[in-house]
C-alpha cells in the first residue's frame, strides 16, 4: 500500500515538472514570441525600423539627377518606411540656393559648386561638402530623320554660338538649324557652355546663340528634337531613348567619333562626360543623412544609377 502511494506521488511529481517546462517554453501559454523573434530585418541585414532622430529629408536641384534621386528615395523609404524624402528638380543653381537658404538638406548638382556660391554658403555659417554619386555623358541629339551622324566638338560649338546656321554646312539637308538648350539655372547648361560652347573655356567670350530655345528640362529638349527634323539639343545619358538620335562626337578632326554610352563614359573615351554631385550643408551629417549617402554610394544605390543610365562610381 505504501509502495503504491510512493509510486503515485513520483508520477504526479514528474507530470508537474513536465507541465511547468511546457508552460515556460510556450511563453506562459499565450503564444507570444520573444523580442528577438519579432525583430524584422531589412534588405541590408539592418533592422527595417531603424530609429533616426530626424525622419524627413528634402532634396532639391539638378534635373539630370531628378529621376535617379527619386528612385534612390523610393528604395530607401521602402527600407525605412518611417522616413519621408522629398525630391524636386529646378536645376543645380536652384538646389544649391536652397541648401544655402537652409530649405534643403541636400543639393543635387550636375556641376561643381561655384566659388561665389561657396563664399555665400560660408557667410551663412555653412561648410558645404561635395559627394560624387555617379558619372554622366552628355548626349548631343538630333532628329532620327537627320542624315548627320557625327560632328566635332568645334562644329557643335559653332552650332550653339550661331556661327553655323544650316545643316547643309555639315553635310545635311538645306535647312535652318534649330538650337535647343537647357536654361541658365541648369548645371548641364553651365557644363555644356564651358566644355563645348567655349571649348574648355579657351574661348570665354563664346555664348549660346540668342536664337536658341532655352528649355527647362532634359525631357523638354528630347521632345523638341524628336518632333522637329531640324533641331539639335543635348541631354543627359540617362534620358536617351529611341525617339532621338545621339551623334558621334569627335574630339578633333583627326579623332574617331565616339557615341555616348555607359562603356564610353566609363572608359573616358567619350569627350563630353562629367561627374554628378550631391552637396550637404556641412561636415556633420545626421544619422539619417549619413544612412542615405551610404545607400546612394553603396551597391544598391549604384545599381539603381546604372539602371537609369549613369555610370557607377565604383
BALOBA-1460 file (C-alpha; in Angstrom, 3 decimals):
// residues 314
<rec num="1" residu="x" x="0.000" y="0.000" z="0.000"/>
<rec num="2" residu="x" x="2.733" y="2.414" z="0.981"/>
<rec num="3" residu="x" x="4.757" y="1.406" z="-2.066"/>
<rec num="4" residu="x" x="1.776" y="2.119" z="-4.375"/>
<rec num="5" residu="x" x="1.338" y="5.591" z="-2.827"/>
<rec num="6" residu="x" x="5.024" y="6.378" z="-3.341"/>
<rec num="7" residu="x" x="4.841" y="5.441" z="-6.973"/>
<rec num="8" residu="x" x="1.749" y="7.607" z="-7.392"/>
<rec num="9" residu="x" x="3.482" y="10.615" z="-5.811"/>
<rec num="10" residu="x" x="6.545" y="10.164" z="-8.032"/>
<rec num="11" residu="x" x="4.399" y="10.014" z="-11.147"/>
<rec num="12" residu="x" x="2.467" y="13.134" z="-10.096"/>
<rec num="13" residu="x" x="5.723" y="14.995" z="-9.450"/>
<rec num="14" residu="x" x="7.024" y="14.116" z="-12.905"/>
<rec num="15" residu="x" x="3.787" y="15.319" z="-14.510"/>
<rec num="16" residu="x" x="4.066" y="18.642" z="-12.626"/>
<rec num="17" residu="x" x="7.660" y="19.154" z="-13.785"/>
<rec num="18" residu="x" x="6.743" y="18.431" z="-17.405"/>
<rec num="19" residu="x" x="3.757" y="20.770" z="-17.260"/>
<rec num="20" residu="x" x="5.848" y="23.586" z="-15.799"/>
<rec num="21" residu="x" x="8.518" y="23.102" z="-18.508"/>
<rec num="22" residu="x" x="5.886" y="23.238" z="-21.238"/>
<rec num="23" residu="x" x="4.488" y="26.395" z="-19.621"/>
<rec num="24" residu="x" x="7.921" y="28.097" z="-19.844"/>
<rec num="25" residu="x" x="8.560" y="27.147" z="-23.482"/>
<rec num="26" residu="x" x="5.146" y="28.267" z="-24.680"/>
<rec num="27" residu="x" x="5.601" y="31.763" z="-23.233"/>
<rec num="28" residu="x" x="3.157" y="31.260" z="-20.327"/>
<rec num="29" residu="x" x="0.622" y="29.706" z="-22.647"/>
<rec num="30" residu="x" x="-0.262" y="32.883" z="-24.654"/>
<rec num="31" residu="x" x="1.743" y="32.105" z="-27.841"/>
<rec num="32" residu="x" x="3.784" y="35.380" z="-27.788"/>
<rec num="33" residu="x" x="7.316" y="35.386" z="-29.321"/>
<rec num="34" residu="x" x="10.458" y="36.626" z="-27.683"/>
<rec num="35" residu="x" x="11.765" y="40.132" z="-28.632"/>
<rec num="36" residu="x" x="14.431" y="38.578" z="-30.842"/>
<rec num="37" residu="x" x="11.737" y="36.763" z="-32.828"/>
<rec num="38" residu="x" x="9.796" y="39.961" z="-33.539"/>
<rec num="39" residu="x" x="12.781" y="41.933" z="-34.918"/>
<rec num="40" residu="x" x="12.314" y="42.215" z="-38.691"/>
<rec num="41" residu="x" x="15.411" y="42.597" z="-40.856"/>
<rec num="42" residu="x" x="15.842" y="44.928" z="-43.841"/>
<rec num="43" residu="x" x="17.490" y="44.186" z="-47.185"/>
<rec num="44" residu="x" x="20.969" y="45.008" z="-45.935"/>
<rec num="45" residu="x" x="20.689" y="42.994" z="-42.738"/>
<rec num="46" residu="x" x="19.716" y="46.086" z="-40.753"/>
<rec num="47" residu="x" x="16.542" y="46.476" z="-38.662"/>
<rec num="48" residu="x" x="13.785" y="47.634" z="-41.014"/>
<rec num="49" residu="x" x="12.592" y="50.161" z="-38.412"/>
<rec num="50" residu="x" x="15.961" y="51.717" z="-37.553"/>
<rec num="51" residu="x" x="15.476" y="54.792" z="-35.440"/>
<rec num="52" residu="x" x="16.516" y="58.244" z="-36.702"/>
<rec num="53" residu="x" x="16.233" y="61.474" z="-34.756"/>
<rec num="54" residu="x" x="15.043" y="63.119" z="-37.962"/>
<rec num="55" residu="x" x="12.727" y="61.228" z="-40.279"/>
<rec num="56" residu="x" x="12.451" y="63.671" z="-43.194"/>
<rec num="57" residu="x" x="14.864" y="64.665" z="-45.960"/>
<rec num="58" residu="x" x="14.429" y="67.444" z="-48.525"/>
<rec num="59" residu="x" x="16.500" y="67.120" z="-51.710"/>
<rec num="60" residu="x" x="16.442" y="69.712" z="-54.491"/>
<rec num="61" residu="x" x="18.445" y="70.608" z="-57.569"/>
<rec num="62" residu="x" x="19.720" y="69.119" z="-60.811"/>
<rec num="63" residu="x" x="17.113" y="67.857" z="-63.267"/>
<rec num="64" residu="x" x="19.741" y="65.448" z="-64.602"/>
<rec num="65" residu="x" x="19.729" y="63.730" z="-61.199"/>
<rec num="66" residu="x" x="15.977" y="64.029" z="-60.657"/>
<rec num="67" residu="x" x="14.901" y="60.602" z="-61.901"/>
<rec num="68" residu="x" x="17.697" y="58.645" z="-60.253"/>
<rec num="69" residu="x" x="17.220" y="60.570" z="-56.986"/>
<rec num="70" residu="x" x="13.530" y="59.746" z="-56.988"/>
<rec num="71" residu="x" x="14.437" y="56.084" z="-57.421"/>
<rec num="72" residu="x" x="17.023" y="56.288" z="-54.627"/>
<rec num="73" residu="x" x="14.441" y="57.901" z="-52.357"/>
<rec num="74" residu="x" x="11.781" y="55.301" z="-53.128"/>
<rec num="75" residu="x" x="14.150" y="52.381" z="-52.467"/>
<rec num="76" residu="x" x="15.403" y="53.982" z="-49.239"/>
<rec num="77" residu="x" x="11.862" y="54.624" z="-47.981"/>
<rec num="78" residu="x" x="10.955" y="51.002" z="-48.762"/>
<rec num="79" residu="x" x="13.774" y="50.002" z="-46.451"/>
<rec num="80" residu="x" x="12.812" y="52.568" z="-43.787"/>
<rec num="81" residu="x" x="9.035" y="53.137" z="-44.034"/>
<rec num="82" residu="x" x="9.055" y="55.733" z="-41.256"/>
<rec num="83" residu="x" x="11.241" y="58.062" z="-43.361"/>
<rec num="84" residu="x" x="9.853" y="60.685" z="-45.771"/>
<rec num="85" residu="x" x="12.046" y="62.018" z="-48.599"/>
<rec num="86" residu="x" x="11.015" y="64.888" z="-50.879"/>
<rec num="87" residu="x" x="12.893" y="65.174" z="-54.201"/>
<rec num="88" residu="x" x="12.396" y="68.099" z="-56.616"/>
<rec num="89" residu="x" x="14.320" y="69.493" z="-59.591"/>
<rec num="90" residu="x" x="14.670" y="73.059" z="-60.787"/>
<rec num="91" residu="x" x="18.351" y="72.970" z="-61.727"/>
<rec num="92" residu="x" x="21.676" y="72.798" z="-59.904"/>
<rec num="93" residu="x" x="21.679" y="76.507" z="-59.074"/>
<rec num="94" residu="x" x="18.223" y="76.263" z="-57.538"/>
<rec num="95" residu="x" x="19.261" y="73.321" z="-55.387"/>
<rec num="96" residu="x" x="22.448" y="74.982" z="-54.170"/>
<rec num="97" residu="x" x="20.497" y="78.159" z="-53.338"/>
<rec num="98" residu="x" x="18.024" y="76.074" z="-51.315"/>
<rec num="99" residu="x" x="20.934" y="74.449" z="-49.481"/>
<rec num="100" residu="x" x="22.409" y="77.856" z="-48.614"/>
<rec num="101" residu="x" x="18.980" y="79.152" z="-47.543"/>
<rec num="102" residu="x" x="18.609" y="76.042" z="-45.345"/>
<rec num="103" residu="x" x="15.404" y="74.905" z="-47.036"/>
<rec num="104" residu="x" x="17.018" y="71.715" z="-48.391"/>
<rec num="105" residu="x" x="19.078" y="69.022" z="-46.665"/>
<rec num="106" residu="x" x="20.909" y="68.024" z="-49.861"/>
<rec num="107" residu="x" x="21.509" y="69.762" z="-53.197"/>
<rec num="108" residu="x" x="21.740" y="67.673" z="-56.363"/>
<rec num="109" residu="x" x="24.177" y="69.228" z="-58.837"/>
<rec num="110" residu="x" x="25.421" y="68.320" z="-62.291"/>
<rec num="111" residu="x" x="28.296" y="70.793" z="-61.931"/>
<rec num="112" residu="x" x="30.733" y="71.815" z="-59.225"/>
<rec num="113" residu="x" x="29.625" y="74.488" z="-56.790"/>
<rec num="114" residu="x" x="30.800" y="77.911" z="-57.955"/>
<rec num="115" residu="x" x="33.251" y="79.867" z="-55.833"/>
<rec num="116" residu="x" x="30.661" y="82.622" z="-55.373"/>
<rec num="117" residu="x" x="28.147" y="80.048" z="-54.089"/>
<rec num="118" residu="x" x="30.698" y="78.573" z="-51.717"/>
<rec num="119" residu="x" x="31.513" y="82.027" z="-50.347"/>
<rec num="120" residu="x" x="27.807" y="82.712" z="-49.858"/>
<rec num="121" residu="x" x="27.453" y="79.422" z="-48.002"/>
<rec num="122" residu="x" x="30.416" y="80.226" z="-45.736"/>
<rec num="123" residu="x" x="28.851" y="83.610" z="-44.970"/>
<rec num="124" residu="x" x="25.688" y="81.765" z="-43.919"/>
<rec num="125" residu="x" x="27.729" y="79.676" z="-41.471"/>
<rec num="126" residu="x" x="27.840" y="76.563" z="-43.664"/>
<rec num="127" residu="x" x="30.741" y="74.453" z="-44.905"/>
<rec num="128" residu="x" x="29.352" y="72.603" z="-47.965"/>
<rec num="129" residu="x" x="30.640" y="69.089" z="-48.582"/>
<rec num="130" residu="x" x="30.816" y="67.525" z="-52.044"/>
<rec num="131" residu="x" x="29.997" y="63.891" z="-52.864"/>
<rec num="132" residu="x" x="30.414" y="62.366" z="-56.327"/>
<rec num="133" residu="x" x="27.474" y="59.977" z="-56.762"/>
<rec num="134" residu="x" x="27.692" y="58.951" z="-60.462"/>
<rec num="135" residu="x" x="29.161" y="59.880" z="-63.837"/>
<rec num="136" residu="x" x="27.218" y="61.107" z="-66.852"/>
<rec num="137" residu="x" x="27.746" y="61.555" z="-70.571"/>
<rec num="138" residu="x" x="26.034" y="64.490" z="-72.306"/>
<rec num="139" residu="x" x="24.384" y="63.206" z="-75.472"/>
<rec num="140" residu="x" x="24.207" y="65.632" z="-78.407"/>
<rec num="141" residu="x" x="20.949" y="64.628" z="-80.068"/>
<rec num="142" residu="x" x="19.222" y="65.222" z="-83.393"/>
<rec num="143" residu="x" x="16.008" y="64.024" z="-85.004"/>
<rec num="144" residu="x" x="16.007" y="60.431" z="-86.239"/>
<rec num="145" residu="x" x="15.410" y="61.664" z="-89.812"/>
<rec num="146" residu="x" x="18.509" y="63.888" z="-89.782"/>
<rec num="147" residu="x" x="21.209" y="62.329" z="-92.042"/>
<rec num="148" residu="x" x="24.095" y="63.808" z="-89.993"/>
<rec num="149" residu="x" x="25.649" y="61.123" z="-87.772"/>
<rec num="150" residu="x" x="28.769" y="62.743" z="-86.286"/>
<rec num="151" residu="x" x="30.310" y="66.139" z="-85.515"/>
<rec num="152" residu="x" x="33.481" y="67.517" z="-83.951"/>
<rec num="153" residu="x" x="33.264" y="69.436" z="-80.695"/>
<rec num="154" residu="x" x="34.318" y="72.563" z="-82.626"/>
<rec num="155" residu="x" x="31.417" y="72.114" z="-85.070"/>
<rec num="156" residu="x" x="28.987" y="71.660" z="-82.191"/>
<rec num="157" residu="x" x="30.387" y="74.823" z="-80.595"/>
<rec num="158" residu="x" x="29.792" y="76.782" z="-83.815"/>
<rec num="159" residu="x" x="26.214" y="75.477" z="-83.987"/>
<rec num="160" residu="x" x="25.391" y="76.565" z="-80.459"/>
<rec num="161" residu="x" x="27.012" y="80.011" z="-80.851"/>
<rec num="162" residu="x" x="25.105" y="80.579" z="-84.098"/>
<rec num="163" residu="x" x="28.170" y="80.610" z="-86.359"/>
<rec num="164" residu="x" x="26.866" y="77.589" z="-88.281"/>
<rec num="165" residu="x" x="23.173" y="78.008" z="-89.050"/>
<rec num="166" residu="x" x="22.340" y="75.471" z="-91.786"/>
<rec num="167" residu="x" x="22.575" y="71.693" z="-91.810"/>
<rec num="168" residu="x" x="23.888" y="71.897" z="-95.375"/>
<rec num="169" residu="x" x="27.196" y="73.231" z="-93.956"/>
<rec num="170" residu="x" x="27.587" y="69.898" z="-92.175"/>
<rec num="171" residu="x" x="26.553" y="67.521" z="-94.958"/>
<rec num="172" residu="x" x="22.885" y="67.555" z="-94.029"/>
<rec num="173" residu="x" x="19.711" y="68.986" z="-95.514"/>
<rec num="174" residu="x" x="19.423" y="72.582" z="-96.710"/>
<rec num="175" residu="x" x="17.516" y="73.674" z="-93.622"/>
<rec num="176" residu="x" x="17.981" y="76.078" z="-90.744"/>
<rec num="177" residu="x" x="19.367" y="74.525" z="-87.549"/>
<rec num="178" residu="x" x="17.045" y="74.892" z="-84.561"/>
<rec num="179" residu="x" x="19.184" y="75.044" z="-81.409"/>
<rec num="180" residu="x" x="17.713" y="73.700" z="-78.163"/>
<rec num="181" residu="x" x="19.485" y="74.279" z="-74.844"/>
<rec num="182" residu="x" x="18.805" y="73.948" z="-71.143"/>
<rec num="183" residu="x" x="18.040" y="77.195" z="-69.312"/>
<rec num="184" residu="x" x="20.638" y="79.052" z="-67.257"/>
<rec num="185" residu="x" x="19.583" y="77.553" z="-63.901"/>
<rec num="186" residu="x" x="20.746" y="74.154" z="-65.099"/>
<rec num="187" residu="x" x="24.121" y="72.690" z="-64.221"/>
<rec num="188" residu="x" x="24.082" y="70.940" z="-67.587"/>
<rec num="189" residu="x" x="23.714" y="74.349" z="-69.271"/>
<rec num="190" residu="x" x="26.812" y="75.601" z="-67.457"/>
<rec num="191" residu="x" x="28.868" y="72.482" z="-68.067"/>
<rec num="192" residu="x" x="27.985" y="72.336" z="-71.769"/>
<rec num="193" residu="x" x="28.771" y="76.043" z="-72.140"/>
<rec num="194" residu="x" x="32.245" y="75.693" z="-70.652"/>
<rec num="195" residu="x" x="33.138" y="72.312" z="-72.169"/>
<rec num="196" residu="x" x="31.630" y="72.673" z="-75.641"/>
<rec num="197" residu="x" x="30.462" y="76.206" z="-76.455"/>
<rec num="198" residu="x" x="33.650" y="77.774" z="-75.033"/>
<rec num="199" residu="x" x="35.886" y="74.804" z="-75.966"/>
<rec num="200" residu="x" x="37.062" y="74.113" z="-72.417"/>
<rec num="201" residu="x" x="36.909" y="77.845" z="-71.641"/>
<rec num="202" residu="x" x="39.583" y="78.695" z="-74.238"/>
<rec num="203" residu="x" x="37.013" y="80.990" z="-75.891"/>
<rec num="204" residu="x" x="35.435" y="82.640" z="-72.859"/>
<rec num="205" residu="x" x="33.583" y="85.217" z="-74.955"/>
<rec num="206" residu="x" x="31.558" y="82.463" z="-76.629"/>
<rec num="207" residu="x" x="27.943" y="82.219" z="-75.569"/>
<rec num="208" residu="x" x="24.779" y="80.490" z="-76.688"/>
<rec num="209" residu="x" x="23.091" y="81.988" z="-79.736"/>
<rec num="210" residu="x" x="20.218" y="84.323" z="-78.902"/>
<rec num="211" residu="x" x="18.082" y="82.255" z="-81.282"/>
<rec num="212" residu="x" x="18.330" y="79.167" z="-79.067"/>
<rec num="213" residu="x" x="15.261" y="77.674" z="-77.432"/>
<rec num="214" residu="x" x="16.042" y="77.597" z="-73.696"/>
<rec num="215" residu="x" x="14.061" y="74.750" z="-72.175"/>
<rec num="216" residu="x" x="13.536" y="73.727" z="-68.566"/>
<rec num="217" residu="x" x="14.391" y="70.027" z="-68.641"/>
<rec num="218" residu="x" x="16.070" y="67.148" z="-70.434"/>
<rec num="219" residu="x" x="12.642" y="65.780" z="-71.307"/>
<rec num="220" residu="x" x="11.565" y="69.022" z="-72.989"/>
<rec num="221" residu="x" x="14.703" y="69.067" z="-75.140"/>
<rec num="222" residu="x" x="14.171" y="65.421" z="-76.117"/>
<rec num="223" residu="x" x="10.557" y="66.150" z="-77.064"/>
<rec num="224" residu="x" x="11.560" y="69.210" z="-79.115"/>
<rec num="225" residu="x" x="14.219" y="67.290" z="-81.035"/>
<rec num="226" residu="x" x="12.007" y="64.235" z="-81.592"/>
<rec num="227" residu="x" x="9.265" y="66.405" z="-83.126"/>
<rec num="228" residu="x" x="11.460" y="68.764" z="-85.196"/>
<rec num="229" residu="x" x="13.621" y="67.365" z="-88.011"/>
<rec num="230" residu="x" x="15.959" y="70.360" z="-87.921"/>
<rec num="231" residu="x" x="16.506" y="70.591" z="-84.168"/>
<rec num="232" residu="x" x="19.627" y="69.793" z="-82.170"/>
<rec num="233" residu="x" x="19.985" y="69.648" z="-78.399"/>
<rec num="234" residu="x" x="21.832" y="67.987" z="-75.534"/>
<rec num="235" residu="x" x="20.535" y="65.733" z="-72.775"/>
<rec num="236" residu="x" x="21.915" y="63.558" z="-70.002"/>
<rec num="237" residu="x" x="22.759" y="59.975" z="-70.947"/>
<rec num="238" residu="x" x="20.022" y="58.703" z="-68.627"/>
<rec num="239" residu="x" x="17.383" y="60.486" z="-70.744"/>
<rec num="240" residu="x" x="18.320" y="58.876" z="-74.069"/>
<rec num="241" residu="x" x="15.688" y="56.787" z="-75.810"/>
<rec num="242" residu="x" x="14.752" y="55.742" z="-79.335"/>
<rec num="243" residu="x" x="12.800" y="58.942" z="-80.006"/>
<rec num="244" residu="x" x="16.053" y="60.808" z="-80.783"/>
<rec num="245" residu="x" x="19.476" y="60.020" z="-82.280"/>
<rec num="246" residu="x" x="22.741" y="60.575" z="-80.421"/>
<rec num="247" residu="x" x="25.555" y="61.937" z="-82.598"/>
<rec num="248" residu="x" x="29.034" y="60.504" z="-82.547"/>
<rec num="249" residu="x" x="31.355" y="63.200" z="-81.150"/>
<rec num="250" residu="x" x="34.940" y="63.745" z="-82.310"/>
<rec num="251" residu="x" x="37.408" y="65.479" z="-80.009"/>
<rec num="252" residu="x" x="39.017" y="66.985" z="-83.141"/>
<rec num="253" residu="x" x="39.169" y="66.435" z="-86.902"/>
<rec num="254" residu="x" x="41.669" y="63.587" z="-86.647"/>
<rec num="255" residu="x" x="39.930" y="61.699" z="-83.825"/>
<rec num="256" residu="x" x="37.435" y="58.875" z="-84.203"/>
<rec num="257" residu="x" x="33.805" y="59.657" z="-83.477"/>
<rec num="258" residu="x" x="32.569" y="58.200" z="-80.173"/>
<rec num="259" residu="x" x="28.925" y="57.726" z="-79.280"/>
<rec num="260" residu="x" x="27.746" y="58.296" z="-75.697"/>
<rec num="261" residu="x" x="27.271" y="55.090" z="-73.725"/>
<rec num="262" residu="x" x="27.948" y="53.702" z="-70.281"/>
<rec num="263" residu="x" x="31.072" y="51.972" z="-71.585"/>
<rec num="264" residu="x" x="32.461" y="55.035" z="-73.421"/>
<rec num="265" residu="x" x="31.884" y="57.279" z="-70.403"/>
<rec num="266" residu="x" x="33.431" y="54.725" z="-68.062"/>
<rec num="267" residu="x" x="36.491" y="54.405" z="-70.308"/>
<rec num="268" residu="x" x="36.652" y="58.227" z="-70.654"/>
<rec num="269" residu="x" x="36.654" y="57.866" z="-74.456"/>
<rec num="270" residu="x" x="33.506" y="59.952" z="-74.846"/>
<rec num="271" residu="x" x="34.596" y="63.623" z="-74.931"/>
<rec num="272" residu="x" x="31.571" y="65.162" z="-73.179"/>
<rec num="273" residu="x" x="31.285" y="63.496" z="-69.783"/>
<rec num="274" residu="x" x="31.300" y="64.661" z="-66.170"/>
<rec num="275" residu="x" x="30.784" y="63.679" z="-62.537"/>
<rec num="276" residu="x" x="27.452" y="64.274" z="-60.787"/>
<rec num="277" residu="x" x="27.295" y="65.570" z="-57.223"/>
<rec num="278" residu="x" x="25.280" y="65.746" z="-54.042"/>
<rec num="279" residu="x" x="26.167" y="68.627" z="-51.697"/>
<rec num="280" residu="x" x="25.488" y="68.651" z="-47.979"/>
<rec num="281" residu="x" x="25.426" y="71.909" z="-45.972"/>
<rec num="282" residu="x" x="28.175" y="70.891" z="-43.557"/>
<rec num="283" residu="x" x="30.640" y="68.201" z="-42.490"/>
<rec num="284" residu="x" x="28.437" y="66.765" z="-39.759"/>
<rec num="285" residu="x" x="25.643" y="64.624" z="-41.204"/>
<rec num="286" residu="x" x="22.702" y="63.414" z="-39.151"/>
<rec num="287" residu="x" x="22.243" y="59.653" z="-38.820"/>
<rec num="288" residu="x" x="19.534" y="59.787" z="-41.469"/>
<rec num="289" residu="x" x="21.629" y="61.864" z="-43.887"/>
<rec num="290" residu="x" x="24.634" y="59.571" z="-43.433"/>
<rec num="291" residu="x" x="22.494" y="56.473" z="-43.960"/>
<rec num="292" residu="x" x="21.051" y="57.928" z="-47.156"/>
<rec num="293" residu="x" x="24.504" y="58.848" z="-48.530"/>
<rec num="294" residu="x" x="25.806" y="55.377" z="-47.640"/>
<rec num="295" residu="x" x="22.844" y="53.898" z="-49.517"/>
<rec num="296" residu="x" x="23.362" y="56.098" z="-52.607"/>
<rec num="297" residu="x" x="27.076" y="55.326" z="-52.873"/>
<rec num="298" residu="x" x="26.669" y="51.676" z="-51.859"/>
<rec num="299" residu="x" x="25.951" y="48.684" z="-54.051"/>
<rec num="300" residu="x" x="22.162" y="49.010" z="-54.264"/>
<rec num="301" residu="x" x="22.247" y="52.766" z="-54.915"/>
<rec num="302" residu="x" x="24.870" y="52.395" z="-57.635"/>
<rec num="303" residu="x" x="22.920" y="49.573" z="-59.283"/>
<rec num="304" residu="x" x="19.944" y="51.945" z="-59.451"/>
<rec num="305" residu="x" x="22.169" y="54.605" z="-61.068"/>
<rec num="306" residu="x" x="23.307" y="52.050" z="-63.649"/>
<rec num="307" residu="x" x="19.722" y="51.042" z="-64.438"/>
<rec num="308" residu="x" x="18.799" y="54.711" z="-65.059"/>
<rec num="309" residu="x" x="21.740" y="55.079" z="-67.481"/>
<rec num="310" residu="x" x="24.520" y="56.611" z="-65.396"/>
<rec num="311" residu="x" x="27.981" y="55.205" z="-64.803"/>
<rec num="312" residu="x" x="28.581" y="53.978" z="-61.237"/>
<rec num="313" residu="x" x="31.379" y="55.486" z="-59.168"/>
<rec num="314" residu="x" x="32.739" y="52.028" z="-58.347"/>
